[in-house]
Amino acid sequence: MRQKCMDQEGATQEDADSVLKHLKSPESRAQKCFLACIFEHGRTSDGKRFVTEVFLEKGEKFAGNDQERLHSVREAAERCDGVENDDRCELAAEIVACLKDS
């Protein structure tokens, strides 16, 4: 999925590493659109809004029995619920900003 999104969005390896490995906020259009693609493939974005239900489902699986992590996932989902933007790339940047506030 990573390579497919890089190719589709014109993102470089450096763009992908910056936002995925180093967890930096996306700055360039290519980084934002790359993340939009990743979020859409993961179904946590439909290109117009943050899909809270899917984020919760995936986050709860990830958290498992770790109550602290589960609490963080639920807080993030609640805080980011309602994040919308008609520009899918800007939406991805807004989702990242919201999640980083966790």
C-alpha positions in Angstrom: 0.0 0.0 0.0 2.9 2.4 0.8 4.5 2.1 -2.6 1.1 2.2 -4.3 0.3 5.5 -2.5 3.7 6.9 -3.2 3.3 6.2 -6.9 -0.3 7.4 -7.0 0.4 10.7 -5.2 3.9 11.5 -6.5 5.5 11.2 -3.1 9.1 10.4 -2.7 10.7 7.9 -0.3 11.7 10.9 1.8 8.1 12.1 1.9 6.8 8.8 3.1 9.6 8.3 5.7 9.0 11.8 7.0 5.4 11.3 7.9 5.4 7.5 8.7 8.8 6.7 10.2 9.6 10.1 11.8 5.9 11.0 12.5 6.4 14.5 11.3 3.3 16.6 10.3 2.9 16.6 6.6 4.1 19.9 5.0 4.1 19.4 1.2 1.1 18.6 -0.9 2.7 15.3 -1.8 3.0 14.3 1.9 -0.5 15.3 2.6 -1.9 13.4 -0.4 0.3 10.4 0.4 -1.3 10.3 3.9 -4.8 10.8 2.3 -4.2 7.7 0.3 -3.0 5.7 3.3 -6.0 6.8 5.4 -8.4 6.0 2.6 -6.9 2.5 2.1 -7.2 2.0 5.8 -10.8 3.3 5.7 -10.1 5.9 8.5 -10.9 8.5 5.9 -13.5 8.5 3.1 -11.8 11.5 1.4 -14.2 13.9 2.9 -14.2 13.1 6.6 -12.5 11.2 9.4 -14.3 7.9 9.8 -14.5 7.6 13.6 -16.1 4.1 13.7 -13.3 2.5 11.6 -10.6 4.3 13.6 -12.2 3.0 16.9 -12.5 -0.5 15.5 -8.8 -0.6 14.4 -7.6 1.3 17.5 -9.4 -1.1 19.9 -7.9 -4.1 18.2 -4.4 -2.4 18.5 -4.9 -1.6 22.1 -6.1 -5.1 23.1 -6.3 -5.3 26.9 -4.1 -2.3 27.5 -6.7 0.0 29.3 -4.5 3.1 29.1 -4.0 2.7 25.4 -7.7 1.9 24.9 -8.6 5.1 26.8 -6.2 7.1 24.5 -7.8 5.6 21.4 -11.3 6.5 22.5 -10.3 10.0 23.5 -8.6 10.6 20.1 -11.7 9.2 18.3 -14.0 11.5 20.2 -11.8 14.6 19.7 -11.4 13.9 16.0 -15.0 13.0 15.3 -16.3 15.6 12.9 -13.1 16.5 11.2 -14.1 17.2 7.6 -12.6 18.8 4.5 -13.6 18.7 0.8 -9.9 18.6 0.0 -8.8 15.0 0.8 -5.1 16.0 1.2 -5.9 18.8 3.6 -8.2 16.5 5.4 -5.3 14.1 6.0 -3.2 16.9 7.4 -6.1 17.9 9.7 -6.5 14.3 10.9 -2.8 14.1 11.7 -2.9 17.4 13.6 -6.0 16.2 15.5 -4.4 12.8 16.4 -1.1 14.5 17.4 -3.1 16.5 20.0 -3.8 13.1 21.7 
